[in-house]
Amino acid sequence: MNTSSNPGIGCWVDRLVSATDRLVRWLKGSYFSETIELAEMEYEKDFQRLKTRGTKIMTETDGWKVSSKSKENLKIETKSSELYNCTINRMTITIKVPVNVIRDTFTLLPGNRRKEWDTDVKEVIELKRFSDKKWLQITRSNGLGKGIISPREFVDLCCLEEFDDGFLLTGGSIDYPEIQSDDKYVRGFSGAYGFRVDKDPSKPGYSRLISATEMDFKGKIPRALIDATISTVLVSSVANWLKYLEKLGYQP
């Protein structure tokens, strides 16, 4: 149709094309939004279960053994998991560092700065985003404890909740056959984990971190050897982290 001789028809056609384009874009957006919501609903029970479990291992008081590797400002505790073939490791530390700096440098989040100081971390990749605070990720490690524990990978659901004076990160592993295990890694299983960071009201400028992990490393290594290695790795990692923070200008 020649619309040049009839400006009215040309204007009408332009409006129709524009409206059609907006409708298509809206339908696509609606479809993808609905797909994400359905995926989040699929894992909602897992998110709730992992938050409950992660909060429990951070806060429960019975059955813990204080490690001899604990220091004045660093408390390390262990206990045997009643659900999995592993040991739960819990760490509590109070340092003179803002909450957001701890989040950006210590937690294993996609795109954060932990790899800048932690040579044990190979990569953290987001696999699927459900919402601003919920996602699925895969975390891969290098060999731990000078190679005593070969490289591992964990496919975890993660939920990050931020507050005015801190944040809570909870999560844990799920079976996710869509991502096949790389031959370079043994796929471990995280029963649950919890990281809670809050401003310390008794010490202005200080933040308090509680970290609890329930990780079954799988493989054929004796559990006693894994426990001894992880205890050493944890203390070494904290020391490296504090040195890194000092390089950033903080006095933790």
Secondary structure as a PSIPRED ss2 file (coil, helix, strand):
# PSIPRED VFORMAT (PSIPRED V4.0)

   1 M C   1.000  0.000  0.000
   2 N C   1.000  0.000  0.000
   3 T C   1.000  0.000  0.000
   4 S C   1.000  0.000  0.000
   5 S C   1.000  0.000  0.000
   6 N C   1.000  0.000  0.000
   7 P H   0.000  1.000  0.000
   8 G H   0.000  1.000  0.000
   9 I H   0.000  1.000  0.000
  10 G H   0.000  1.000  0.000
  11 C H   0.000  1.000  0.000
  12 W H   0.000  1.000  0.000
  13 V H   0.000  1.000  0.000
  14 D H   0.000  1.000  0.000
  15 R H   0.000  1.000  0.000
  16 L H   0.000  1.000  0.000
  17 V H   0.000  1.000  0.000
  18 S H   0.000  1.000  0.000
  19 A H   0.000  1.000  0.000
  20 T H   0.000  1.000  0.000
  21 D H   0.000  1.000  0.000
  22 R H   0.000  1.000  0.000
  23 L H   0.000  1.000  0.000
  24 V H   0.000  1.000  0.000
  25 R H   0.000  1.000  0.000
  26 W H   0.000  1.000  0.000
  27 L H   0.000  1.000  0.000
  28 K H   0.000  1.000  0.000
  29 G H   0.000  1.000  0.000
  30 S H   0.000  1.000  0.000
  31 Y H   0.000  1.000  0.000
  32 F H   0.000  1.000  0.000
  33 S H   0.000  1.000  0.000
  34 E H   0.000  1.000  0.000
  35 T H   0.000  1.000  0.000
  36 I H   0.000  1.000  0.000
  37 E H   0.000  1.000  0.000
  38 L H   0.000  1.000  0.000
  39 A H   0.000  1.000  0.000
  40 E H   0.000  1.000  0.000
  41 M H   0.000  1.000  0.000
  42 E H   0.000  1.000  0.000
  43 Y C   1.000  0.000  0.000
  44 E H   0.000  1.000  0.000
  45 K H   0.000  1.000  0.000
  46 D H   0.000  1.000  0.000
  47 F H   0.000  1.000  0.000
  48 Q H   0.000  1.000  0.000
  49 R H   0.000  1.000  0.000
  50 L H   0.000  1.000  0.000
  51 K H   0.000  1.000  0.000
  52 T H   0.000  1.000  0.000
  53 R H   0.000  1.000  0.000
  54 G H   0.000  1.000  0.000
  55 T H   0.000  1.000  0.000
  56 K H   0.000  1.000  0.000
  57 I H   0.000  1.000  0.000
  58 M H   0.000  1.000  0.000
  59 T H   0.000  1.000  0.000
  60 E C   1.000  0.000  0.000
  61 T C   1.000  0.000  0.000
  62 D C   1.000  0.000  0.000
  63 G C   1.000  0.000  0.000
  64 W C   1.000  0.000  0.000
  65 K E   0.000  0.000  1.000
  66 V E   0.000  0.000  1.000
  67 S C   1.000  0.000  0.000
  68 S C   1.000  0.000  0.000
  69 K C   1.000  0.000  0.000
  70 S C   1.000  0.000  0.000
  71 K E   0.000  0.000  1.000
  72 E C   1.000  0.000  0.000
  73 N C   1.000  0.000  0.000
  74 L E   0.000  0.000  1.000
  75 K E   0.000  0.000  1.000
  76 I E   0.000  0.000  1.000
  77 E E   0.000  0.000  1.000
  78 T E   0.000  0.000  1.000
  79 K E   0.000  0.000  1.000
  80 S E   0.000  0.000  1.000
  81 S C   1.000  0.000  0.000
  82 E C   1.000  0.000  0.000
  83 L C   1.000  0.000  0.000
  84 Y C   1.000  0.000  0.000
  85 N C   1.000  0.000  0.000
  86 C C   1.000  0.000  0.000
  87 T E   0.000  0.000  1.000
  88 I E   0.000  0.000  1.000
  89 N E   0.000  0.000  1.000
  90 R E   0.000  0.000  1.000
  91 M E   0.000  0.000  1.000
  92 T E   0.000  0.000  1.000
  93 I E   0.000  0.000  1.000
  94 T E   0.000  0.000  1.000
  95 I E   0.000  0.000  1.000
  96 K C   1.000  0.000  0.000
  97 V C   1.000  0.000  0.000
  98 P C   1.000  0.000  0.000
  99 V H   0.000  1.000  0.000
 100 N H   0.000  1.000  0.000
 101 V H   0.000  1.000  0.000
 102 I H   0.000  1.000  0.000
 103 R H   0.000  1.000  0.000
 104 D H   0.000  1.000  0.000
 105 T H   0.000  1.000  0.000
 106 F C   1.000  0.000  0.000
 107 T C   1.000  0.000  0.000
 108 L C   1.000  0.000  0.000
 109 L C   1.000  0.000  0.000
 110 P C   1.000  0.000  0.000
 111 G C   1.000  0.000  0.000
 112 N C   1.000  0.000  0.000
 113 R C   1.000  0.000  0.000
 114 R H   0.000  1.000  0.000
 115 K H   0.000  1.000  0.000
 116 E H   0.000  1.000  0.000
 117 W C   1.000  0.000  0.000
 118 D C   1.000  0.000  0.000
 119 T C   1.000  0.000  0.000
 120 D C   1.000  0.000  0.000
 121 V E   0.000  0.000  1.000
 122 K E   0.000  0.000  1.000
 123 E E   0.000  0.000  1.000
 124 V E   0.000  0.000  1.000
 125 I E   0.000  0.000  1.000
 126 E E   0.000  0.000  1.000
 127 L E   0.000  0.000  1.000
 128 K E   0.000  0.000  1.000
 129 R E   0.000  0.000  1.000
 130 F C   1.000  0.000  0.000
 131 S C   1.000  0.000  0.000
 132 D C   1.000  0.000  0.000
 133 K C   1.000  0.000  0.000
 134 K E   0.000  0.000  1.000
 135 W E   0.000  0.000  1.000
 136 L E   0.000  0.000  1.000
 137 Q E   0.000  0.000  1.000
 138 I E   0.000  0.000  1.000
 139 T E   0.000  0.000  1.000
 140 R E   0.000  0.000  1.000
 141 S E   0.000  0.000  1.000
 142 N C   1.000  0.000  0.000
 143 G C   1.000  0.000  0.000
 144 L E   0.000  0.000  1.000
 145 G C   1.000  0.000  0.000
 146 K C   1.000  0.000  0.000
 147 G C   1.000  0.000  0.000
 148 I C   1.000  0.000  0.000
 149 I E   0.000  0.000  1.000
 150 S C   1.000  0.000  0.000
 151 P C   1.000  0.000  0.000
 152 R E   0.000  0.000  1.000
 153 E E   0.000  0.000  1.000
 154 F E   0.000  0.000  1.000
 155 V E   0.000  0.000  1.000
 156 D E   0.000  0.000  1.000
 157 L E   0.000  0.000  1.000
 158 C E   0.000  0.000  1.000
 159 C E   0.000  0.000  1.000
 160 L E   0.000  0.000  1.000
 161 E E   0.000  0.000  1.000
 162 E E   0.000  0.000  1.000
 163 F E   0.000  0.000  1.000
 164 D C   1.000  0.000  0.000
 165 D C   1.000  0.000  0.000
 166 G E   0.000  0.000  1.000
 167 F E   0.000  0.000  1.000
 168 L E   0.000  0.000  1.000
 169 L E   0.000  0.000  1.000
 170 T E   0.000  0.000  1.000
 171 G E   0.000  0.000  1.000
 172 G E   0.000  0.000  1.000
 173 S E   0.000  0.000  1.000
 174 I C   1.000  0.000  0.000
 175 D C   1.000  0.000  0.000
 176 Y C   1.000  0.000  0.000
 177 P C   1.000  0.000  0.000
 178 E C   1.000  0.000  0.000
 179 I C   1.000  0.000  0.000
 180 Q C   1.000  0.000  0.000
 181 S C   1.000  0.000  0.000
 182 D C   1.000  0.000  0.000
 183 D C   1.000  0.000  0.000
 184 K C   1.000  0.000  0.000
 185 Y C   1.000  0.000  0.000
 186 V E   0.000  0.000  1.000
 187 R E   0.000  0.000  1.000
 188 G C   1.000  0.000  0.000
 189 F E   0.000  0.000  1.000
 190 S E   0.000  0.000  1.000
 191 G E   0.000  0.000  1.000
 192 A E   0.000  0.000  1.000
 193 Y E   0.000  0.000  1.000
 194 G E   0.000  0.000  1.000
 195 F E   0.000  0.000  1.000
 196 R E   0.000  0.000  1.000
 197 V E   0.000  0.000  1.000
 198 D E   0.000  0.000  1.000
 199 K E   0.000  0.000  1.000
 200 D C   1.000  0.000  0.000
 201 P C   1.000  0.000  0.000
 202 S C   1.000  0.000  0.000
 203 K C   1.000  0.000  0.000
 204 P C   1.000  0.000  0.000
 205 G C   1.000  0.000  0.000
 206 Y C   1.000  0.000  0.000
 207 S E   0.000  0.000  1.000
 208 R E   0.000  0.000  1.000
 209 L E   0.000  0.000  1.000
 210 I E   0.000  0.000  1.000
 211 S E   0.000  0.000  1.000
 212 A E   0.000  0.000  1.000
 213 T E   0.000  0.000  1.000
 214 E E   0.000  0.000  1.000
 215 M E   0.000  0.000  1.000
 216 D E   0.000  0.000  1.000
 217 F C   1.000  0.000  0.000
 218 K C   1.000  0.000  0.000
 219 G C   1.000  0.000  0.000
 220 K C   1.000  0.000  0.000
 221 I C   1.000  0.000  0.000
 222 P C   1.000  0.000  0.000
 223 R H   0.000  1.000  0.000
 224 A H   0.000  1.000  0.000
 225 L H   0.000  1.000  0.000
 226 I H   0.000  1.000  0.000
 227 D H   0.000  1.000  0.000
 228 A H   0.000  1.000  0.000
 229 T H   0.000  1.000  0.000
 230 I H   0.000  1.000  0.000
 231 S H   0.000  1.000  0.000
 232 T H   0.000  1.000  0.000
 233 V H   0.000  1.000  0.000
 234 L H   0.000  1.000  0.000
 235 V H   0.000  1.000  0.000
 236 S H   0.000  1.000  0.000
 237 S H   0.000  1.000  0.000
 238 V H   0.000  1.000  0.000
 239 A H   0.000  1.000  0.000
 240 N H   0.000  1.000  0.000
 241 W H   0.000  1.000  0.000
 242 L H   0.000  1.000  0.000
 243 K H   0.000  1.000  0.000
 244 Y H   0.000  1.000  0.000
 245 L H   0.000  1.000  0.000
 246 E H   0.000  1.000  0.000
 247 K H   0.000  1.000  0.000
 248 L C   1.000  0.000  0.000
 249 G C   1.000  0.000  0.000
 250 Y C   1.000  0.000  0.000
 251 Q C   1.000  0.000  0.000
 252 P C   1.000  0.000  0.000
